[in-house]
Amino acid sequence: MTGSTKATSLPPGPRLPKLAQAVLMLKCGPRYLARCRRRYGSTFTLRVAGMGTLVYLTDPNDIKAVFAGDPEIFHAGEANSMLKGLLGDSSVLVVDGDVHRDRRRLMLAPFTRDAVAGQAAVMAQIAADNIAGWPVGTPFPAAPKMAEITLEIILRTVIGTSDPARLSALRTVIPRVLRVGAWESSALTSQESMRRGPWRSLRSALTRADELMYAEIADRRADPDLARRTDALSMLVRAGGMTDRELRDQLITLLVAGHDTTATGLSWALERLIRHPDVLARAVRAARTGDDEYLDAVAKETLRNRSVVFDVGRVITEPVELAGYSLPAGVMLVPGMVVVHGDDRIYPHADRFDPDRMLGAAPSPSSYLPFGGGNRRCLGATFAMTEFRVVLREVLRRVDLDTTTEPDERRRLKAVIFEPRRGARIRVTAKHAMPPCTEGRAATCPADKHA
């Protein structure tokens, strides 16, 4: 790594007690990090109870060095180790080195551009069915509706569930599993804790979820039509190389990583659009005339302006020289996603929601980080962006949304996800019935007569 070595082994940072820093991160993380950057510079050290020593990096050059670093030294799996109790020991998110490389290679097939495009029609139909039940004239939180849509998409396209009884059971149990917070995540590592009252319901939900997952895996292995199935689980079974337990771990990982994140991003998009009437009008025209480029720009700008995930991390396994410091083994390097996305020097007027900045742009992977980076960039990034575009398109084609002058909804941290504090409240003023669009044919979809 480049940079001159300074006498100190760690960058400066606040001297508050670890517990106090943990509370600040939970209650006002973005503001706390922004203050630290102003006071200590682009690199600073936090000591957070339950997480250890964190070195935050907000200079894109330093972030690039981390993402390009030797995966044997920069361990993302170790940084995610608190998730093992939920995801399992073999999850692609919690392993490192050659094991991660091999596991990731096995999981690529369902998330290629062509494979994802083949699922777009299902995504559109699921969104259309849900939107049909939305109330007109009465404000309601969009977040629960987005969660219903994205969960159904994952159950149908990733797990490939078609049995009505099992699908119903998964719709019930999976949301409970996905509501795991930081407190419950820490308990998952202890079987003794999970037998106690406060966590017994979670243990029961996980057991039921595992039963349903293993039943799906068994059905898929025995399915004579396996070769023709397009869901992710079928592709993983066809690829071979994973035991039932390993397949279960990857399915839970895809649920956890791909459900709440996309649902929250879509919720923020609606929260942003109704507060920016000009942008909303352009987005509606784009949805109803097949302008996917503008819808993609709305999605990208939403994920910048309202970062969904707090950050990503790498635990270093040996001393590393970076940002002018000699950093000791064992610290966690954290590319400061929220800080970078809000940096006026990188994104002029960063507080402004402006999809135009993303039109025709290719943001640097070291300054645009919604899906992480390097060899750990989110496997499902293409799936997530396609889902974001398809669902947003169906919403804007099928309903008219009332704009508002109410203050922006504040961010609330749930586990590692920033969600709208009031659930992204919206009001539908009218509905329009029309067939769903599909990827690649948006321009030929029937345009709304009011477009």
C-alpha positions as CSV (number, residue, x, y, z in Angstrom):
1,M,0.0,0.0,0.0
2,T,1.2,3.5,-0.7
3,G,1.6,6.4,1.8
4,S,4.3,7.4,4.3
5,T,4.3,5.6,7.6
6,K,3.5,7.8,10.6
7,A,4.7,7.2,14.2
8,T,1.3,6.3,15.4
9,S,-0.2,2.9,14.4
10,L,-3.7,4.2,14.1
11,P,-5.4,7.3,12.8
12,P,-6.9,9.8,15.4
13,G,-10.4,9.4,16.5
14,P,-12.8,10.2,19.4
15,R,-11.8,9.1,22.9
16,L,-15.4,8.4,24.0
17,P,-16.0,5.0,25.7
18,K,-16.7,2.1,23.4
19,L,-20.3,1.8,24.6
20,A,-20.9,5.6,24.0
21,Q,-19.6,5.3,20.4
22,A,-21.8,2.2,19.8
23,V,-24.9,4.3,20.9
24,L,-23.9,7.2,18.7
25,M,-23.5,4.8,15.7
26,L,-26.9,3.3,16.3
27,K,-28.8,6.6,17.0
28,C,-27.2,9.0,14.6
29,G,-24.6,7.2,12.6
30,P,-24.4,9.4,9.5
31,R,-24.1,12.6,11.5
32,Y,-21.6,11.1,13.9
33,L,-19.4,9.9,11.0
34,A,-19.6,13.2,9.2
35,R,-18.5,15.0,12.4
36,C,-15.6,12.6,12.8
37,R,-14.5,13.3,9.2
38,R,-14.7,17.1,9.7
39,R,-12.7,16.9,12.9
40,Y,-10.1,14.1,12.2
41,G,-9.8,14.1,8.4
42,S,-10.5,11.5,5.8
43,T,-9.2,8.6,7.9
44,F,-10.2,8.1,11.5
45,T,-10.5,5.4,14.2
46,L,-13.6,4.4,16.1
47,R,-13.7,2.0,19.0
48,V,-17.2,0.5,19.1
49,A,-18.6,-1.9,21.6
50,G,-19.4,-5.2,20.0
51,M,-17.4,-4.4,16.8
52,G,-13.9,-3.6,18.0
53,T,-11.5,-1.1,16.4
54,L,-12.7,0.4,13.1
55,V,-10.6,2.5,10.8
56,Y,-12.9,4.5,8.6
57,L,-11.7,5.4,5.1
58,T,-13.4,8.2,3.1
59,D,-10.8,9.0,0.5
60,P,-11.7,7.1,-2.7
61,N,-8.0,6.3,-3.4
62,D,-7.8,4.5,0.0
63,I,-11.1,2.7,-0.6
64,K,-9.8,1.6,-4.0
65,A,-6.7,0.1,-2.4
66,V,-8.8,-1.9,0.1
67,F,-11.1,-3.2,-2.7
68,A,-8.1,-4.2,-4.8
69,G,-6.2,-5.7,-1.8
70,D,-5.1,-9.3,-1.5
71,P,-8.2,-11.2,-0.3
72,E,-5.9,-13.3,1.9
73,I,-5.1,-10.2,3.9
74,F,-8.4,-8.2,3.6
75,H,-11.0,-10.5,5.1
76,A,-14.6,-9.5,4.4
77,G,-16.0,-12.8,5.6
78,E,-14.3,-12.2,9.0
79,A,-15.9,-8.8,9.1
80,N,-19.3,-10.4,8.7
81,S,-18.7,-13.1,11.3
82,M,-21.5,-11.9,13.5
83,L,-23.9,-13.1,10.8
84,K,-22.8,-16.8,11.0
85,G,-25.5,-17.7,13.5
86,L,-28.2,-16.6,11.0
87,L,-26.6,-17.3,7.7
88,G,-24.6,-20.4,8.5
89,D,-20.9,-21.2,8.5
90,S,-20.7,-21.8,4.7
91,S,-22.5,-18.6,3.6
92,V,-20.7,-16.8,0.8
93,L,-20.8,-13.7,3.0
94,V,-18.9,-15.1,6.0
95,V,-16.1,-17.2,4.3
96,D,-12.8,-15.9,2.9
97,G,-9.9,-16.9,0.7
98,D,-10.2,-19.9,-1.7
99,V,-13.4,-21.1,-0.1
100,H,-15.1,-17.7,-0.9
101,R,-13.7,-17.7,-4.5
102,D,-15.0,-21.2,-5.2
103,R,-18.4,-20.6,-3.5
104,R,-18.9,-17.4,-5.4
105,R,-18.1,-19.1,-8.7
106,L,-20.7,-21.7,-8.1
107,M,-23.3,-19.0,-7.4
108,L,-22.7,-16.8,-10.5
109,A,-25.1,-18.6,-12.9
110,P,-28.4,-17.3,-11.6
111,F,-27.2,-13.7,-11.5
112,T,-25.9,-13.2,-15.1
113,R,-27.6,-10.5,-17.1
114,D,-29.5,-13.0,-19.3
115,A,-30.6,-15.1,-16.4
116,V,-31.9,-12.0,-14.5
117,A,-33.7,-10.7,-17.6
118,G,-35.5,-14.0,-17.9
119,Q,-37.1,-13.3,-14.5
120,A,-38.3,-9.7,-15.2
121,A,-41.8,-10.8,-16.4
122,V,-42.4,-12.6,-13.1
123,M,-41.2,-9.5,-11.1
124,A,-43.5,-7.3,-13.1
125,Q,-46.5,-9.5,-12.5
126,I,-45.8,-9.8,-8.8
127,A,-45.6,-6.0,-8.5
128,A,-48.8,-5.5,-10.5
129,D,-50.7,-8.0,-8.3
130,N,-49.6,-6.2,-5.2
131,I,-50.3,-2.7,-6.5
132,A,-53.8,-3.7,-7.4
133,G,-54.7,-3.8,-3.7
134,W,-53.3,-0.4,-2.7
135,P,-55.8,2.0,-1.3
136,V,-56.7,5.2,-3.1
137,G,-57.0,8.6,-1.3
138,T,-55.7,7.3,2.0
139,P,-52.0,7.8,3.0
140,F,-50.2,4.5,3.9
141,P,-46.5,3.4,4.4
142,A,-45.0,2.1,1.2
143,A,-42.3,0.1,3.0
144,P,-44.5,-2.9,4.0
145,K,-45.8,-3.1,0.4
146,M,-42.3,-3.0,-1.0
147,A,-41.3,-5.7,1.4
148,E,-44.2,-7.9,0.3
149,I,-43.3,-7.5,-3.3
150,T,-39.6,-8.2,-2.9
151,L,-40.2,-11.2,-0.7
152,E,-42.6,-12.7,-3.2
153,I,-40.0,-12.1,-6.0
154,I,-37.3,-13.9,-4.0
155,L,-39.6,-16.8,-3.1
156,R,-40.6,-17.3,-6.7
157,T,-37.5,-16.5,-8.7
158,V,-34.6,-17.3,-6.3
159,I,-36.0,-20.2,-4.2
160,G,-38.5,-21.1,-6.9
161,T,-41.3,-22.1,-4.5
162,S,-44.5,-23.2,-6.3
163,D,-46.2,-25.4,-3.8
164,P,-49.1,-23.2,-2.4
165,A,-48.9,-24.5,1.1
166,R,-45.1,-24.1,1.3
167,L,-45.3,-20.7,-0.3
168,S,-47.8,-19.6,2.3
169,A,-45.6,-20.9,5.1
170,L,-42.6,-19.1,3.8
171,R,-44.5,-15.8,3.5
172,T,-45.2,-16.1,7.2
173,V,-41.9,-17.3,8.7
174,I,-39.3,-15.5,6.5
175,P,-40.3,-12.0,7.6
176,R,-39.7,-13.1,11.3
177,V,-36.3,-14.4,10.4
178,L,-35.4,-11.2,8.5
179,R,-36.4,-9.0,11.5
180,V,-33.3,-10.2,13.4
181,G,-31.6,-7.2,14.9
182,A,-28.0,-6.7,16.3
183,W,-29.1,-7.9,19.7
184,E,-30.6,-11.1,18.4
185,S,-27.7,-11.7,15.9
186,S,-25.3,-11.8,18.8
187,A,-27.5,-14.4,20.6
188,L,-27.6,-16.7,17.5
189,T,-24.0,-17.7,18.2
190,S,-25.0,-19.4,21.5
191,Q,-27.3,-22.4,21.5
192,E,-27.9,-21.8,25.3
193,S,-29.1,-18.3,24.7
194,M,-31.5,-19.4,22.0
195,R,-33.2,-21.7,24.4
196,R,-34.1,-18.8,26.7
197,G,-37.4,-16.9,26.6
198,P,-36.4,-13.7,24.7
199,W,-35.0,-15.6,21.8
200,R,-37.2,-18.7,21.7
201,S,-39.6,-17.4,19.1
202,L,-36.6,-16.6,16.8
203,R,-35.2,-20.1,17.3
204,S,-38.6,-21.5,16.4
205,A,-38.8,-19.4,13.3
206,L,-35.3,-20.4,12.1
207,T,-36.1,-24.1,12.7
208,R,-39.3,-23.8,10.6
209,A,-37.5,-21.8,7.9
210,D,-34.8,-24.5,7.7
211,E,-37.5,-27.2,7.4
212,L,-39.1,-25.4,4.5
213,M,-35.7,-24.7,2.8
214,Y,-34.6,-28.3,3.1
215,A,-37.9,-29.5,1.7
216,E,-37.4,-27.2,-1.3
217,I,-33.9,-28.5,-1.8
218,A,-35.1,-32.1,-1.7
219,D,-37.8,-31.5,-4.2
220,R,-35.4,-29.8,-6.5
221,R,-32.9,-32.6,-6.4
222,A,-35.7,-35.1,-7.3
223,D,-37.4,-32.9,-9.9
224,P,-37.3,-34.6,-13.4
225,D,-37.8,-31.1,-14.9
226,L,-34.8,-29.6,-13.1
227,A,-32.9,-28.9,-16.4
228,R,-35.7,-26.6,-17.5
229,R,-36.2,-24.6,-14.3
230,T,-34.9,-21.1,-14.2
231,D,-35.0,-20.3,-10.5
232,A,-31.7,-19.7,-8.7
233,L,-32.0,-22.8,-6.5
234,S,-32.4,-25.0,-9.5
235,M,-29.4,-23.5,-11.1
236,L,-27.3,-24.1,-8.0
237,V,-28.4,-27.7,-7.7
238,R,-27.6,-28.3,-11.4
239,A,-24.1,-26.7,-10.9
240,G,-23.4,-29.3,-8.2
241,G,-20.6,-28.9,-5.6
242,M,-22.8,-28.0,-2.6
243,T,-24.3,-30.1,0.1
244,D,-27.9,-29.5,1.3
245,R,-26.5,-27.5,4.3
246,E,-24.4,-25.3,2.0
247,L,-27.4,-24.7,-0.3
248,R,-29.5,-23.8,2.7
249,D,-26.9,-21.3,3.8
250,Q,-26.8,-19.6,0.4
251,L,-30.6,-19.4,0.2
252,I,-30.8,-17.7,3.6
253,T,-28.0,-15.4,2.5
254,L,-29.8,-14.4,-0.6
255,L,-33.0,-13.8,1.4
256,V,-31.2,-11.6,4.0
257,A,-29.0,-9.7,1.5
258,G,-31.6,-9.3,-1.2
259,H,-34.9,-8.8,0.4
260,D,-34.8,-5.9,2.9
261,T,-32.1,-4.0,0.9
262,T,-34.1,-3.8,-2.3
263,A,-37.4,-3.2,-0.5
264,T,-35.8,-0.4,1.5
265,G,-34.2,1.2,-1.6
266,L,-37.6,1.2,-3.4
267,S,-39.2,2.7,-0.3
268,W,-36.7,5.5,-0.3
269,A,-37.2,6.1,-4.1
270,L,-40.9,6.8,-3.5
271,E,-40.1,8.9,-0.4
272,R,-37.7,11.0,-2.6
273,L,-40.0,11.2,-5.7
274,I,-43.0,12.6,-3.9
275,R,-40.9,15.4,-2.5
276,H,-39.5,16.3,-5.9
277,P,-42.4,16.9,-8.2
278,D,-40.4,17.6,-11.3
279,V,-38.4,14.4,-10.9
280,L,-41.6,12.5,-10.2
281,A,-43.2,13.8,-13.4
282,R,-40.1,12.8,-15.5
283,A,-40.0,9.4,-13.8
284,V,-43.7,8.8,-14.6
285,R,-43.1,9.7,-18.2
286,A,-40.1,7.4,-18.3
287,A,-42.1,4.5,-16.8
288,R,-45.0,5.0,-19.2
289,T,-42.9,5.4,-22.4
290,G,-40.2,2.8,-21.8
291,D,-37.3,5.1,-20.8
292,D,-35.4,2.7,-18.7
293,E,-32.3,4.9,-18.7
294,Y,-34.1,7.5,-16.6
295,L,-35.5,4.9,-14.2
296,D,-32.0,3.5,-13.8
297,A,-30.8,7.0,-13.0
298,V,-33.5,7.4,-10.3
299,A,-32.5,4.0,-8.8
300,K,-28.8,4.9,-8.7
301,E,-29.4,8.3,-7.3
302,T,-31.7,7.0,-4.6
303,L,-29.0,4.5,-3.5
304,R,-26.5,7.3,-3.3
305,N,-28.7,10.0,-1.7
306,R,-30.2,7.5,0.8
307,S,-27.6,4.8,1.3
308,V,-29.4,1.6,2.3
309,V,-26.5,-0.3,3.9
310,F,-24.4,1.4,6.6
311,D,-21.0,0.3,5.3
312,V,-18.8,-2.7,4.4
313,G,-15.7,-3.9,6.1
314,R,-12.5,-5.8,5.8
315,V,-10.5,-7.3,8.8
316,I,-6.8,-7.2,8.0
317,T,-4.9,-10.4,8.9
318,E,-1.4,-8.7,8.9
319,P,-0.1,-5.1,9.2
320,V,-0.9,-2.9,6.3
321,E,0.4,0.5,5.3
322,L,-2.5,2.6,4.1
323,A,-3.5,6.3,4.1
324,G,-0.2,7.2,5.7
325,Y,-0.5,4.9,8.7
326,S,0.9,1.5,9.6
327,L,-2.3,-0.3,10.6
328,P,-2.0,-3.4,12.9
329,A,-3.5,-6.8,12.1
330,G,-6.9,-7.3,13.5
331,V,-8.5,-3.9,12.9
332,M,-11.4,-3.6,10.6
333,L,-11.1,-1.2,7.6
334,V,-14.4,0.4,6.8
335,P,-15.0,2.2,3.4
336,G,-17.3,4.9,4.7
337,M,-20.1,4.5,2.2
338,V,-22.5,7.0,3.8
339,V,-19.8,9.7,4.1
340,V,-18.5,9.2,0.6
341,H,-22.0,9.3,-0.9
342,G,-22.6,12.6,0.9
343,D,-19.3,14.3,0.0
344,D,-19.8,17.5,-2.0
345,R,-16.3,17.2,-3.5
346,I,-17.3,14.0,-5.1
347,Y,-21.0,14.7,-5.7
348,P,-21.6,18.5,-6.0
349,H,-24.6,19.5,-3.9
350,A,-24.6,16.0,-2.5
351,D,-27.7,16.6,-0.3
352,R,-29.7,17.2,-3.5
353,F,-31.7,14.4,-5.0
354,D,-30.8,14.7,-8.7
355,P,-31.1,11.7,-11.0
356,D,-29.6,13.8,-13.8
357,R,-26.2,13.4,-12.2
358,M,-26.4,9.6,-13.0
359,L,-27.6,9.9,-16.6
360,G,-24.8,8.6,-18.9
361,A,-22.5,8.5,-15.9
362,A,-20.3,5.7,-14.8
363,P,-19.5,6.5,-11.1
364,S,-16.2,5.2,-9.9
365,P,-16.4,1.9,-7.9
366,S,-14.4,3.5,-5.2
367,S,-16.9,6.4,-4.7
368,Y,-20.2,4.7,-5.5
369,L,-20.5,1.8,-3.1
370,P,-24.1,0.6,-2.7
371,F,-23.1,-3.0,-3.6
372,G,-19.6,-2.9,-2.0
373,G,-16.6,-3.5,-4.2
374,G,-13.7,-5.6,-5.3
375,N,-14.0,-9.4,-5.2
376,R,-16.8,-9.0,-2.6
377,R,-19.1,-6.8,-4.7
378,C,-22.7,-8.0,-4.2
379,L,-23.4,-11.1,-6.4
380,G,-27.0,-10.0,-6.8
381,A,-26.3,-6.4,-8.0
382,T,-27.7,-7.0,-11.5
383,F,-30.7,-8.8,-10.0
384,A,-31.3,-5.9,-7.5
385,M,-31.0,-3.2,-10.1
386,T,-33.3,-5.0,-12.5
387,E,-35.8,-5.6,-9.7
388,F,-35.6,-2.0,-8.6
389,R,-36.3,-0.8,-12.2
390,V,-39.1,-3.3,-12.9
391,V,-41.0,-2.7,-9.6
392,L,-40.6,1.1,-9.8
393,R,-41.8,1.1,-13.4
394,E,-44.9,-0.9,-12.5
395,V,-45.7,1.5,-9.6
396,L,-45.4,4.6,-11.7
397,R,-47.4,3.2,-14.6
398,R,-50.2,2.0,-12.4
399,V,-50.8,4.7,-9.9
400,D,-50.7,8.5,-9.7
401,L,-48.8,9.6,-6.5
402,D,-49.6,12.8,-4.6
403,T,-46.7,15.1,-4.0
404,T,-45.9,16.5,-0.5
405,T,-44.2,19.4,1.1
406,E,-43.7,17.5,4.4
407,P,-40.1,17.3,5.7
408,D,-37.9,14.5,4.5
409,E,-38.4,11.3,6.5
410,R,-35.5,10.7,8.8
411,R,-33.3,7.6,8.6
412,R,-33.7,4.9,11.2
413,L,-31.1,2.2,11.5
414,K,-32.5,-1.3,11.6
415,A,-29.6,-3.8,12.0
416,V,-27.3,-2.6,9.2
417,I,-30.0,-1.0,7.0
418,F,-31.2,2.6,7.0
419,E,-35.0,2.7,6.5
420,P,-37.4,5.6,6.3
421,R,-38.5,6.4,9.9
422,R,-42.3,6.6,8.9
423,G,-42.2,3.8,6.4
424,A,-42.1,6.1,3.3
425,R,-45.7,7.3,3.5
426,I,-47.4,7.9,0.2
427,R,-50.9,8.7,-1.1
428,V,-52.3,7.2,-4.3
429,T,-54.7,9.6,-6.1
430,A,-55.7,7.3,-9.0
431,K,-55.1,3.9,-10.5
432,H,-54.6,2.8,-14.1
433,A,-55.2,-0.8,-15.2
434,M,-52.8,-2.1,-17.8
435,P,-50.8,-5.3,-18.5
436,P,-47.3,-5.6,-16.9
437,C,-44.2,-4.6,-18.9
438,T,-41.4,-7.0,-19.4
439,E,-37.7,-6.3,-19.7
440,G,-36.6,-5.6,-23.3
441,R,-40.1,-4.7,-24.4
442,A,-40.8,-1.6,-22.2
443,A,-40.9,0.7,-25.2
444,T,-43.6,-1.3,-26.8
445,C,-45.7,-1.7,-23.6
446,P,-49.1,0.1,-23.8
447,A,-48.5,3.6,-22.6
448,D,-50.9,5.1,-20.1
449,K,-53.4,7.4,-21.8
450,H,-52.6,10.0,-19.2
451,A,-48.8,9.9,-19.8
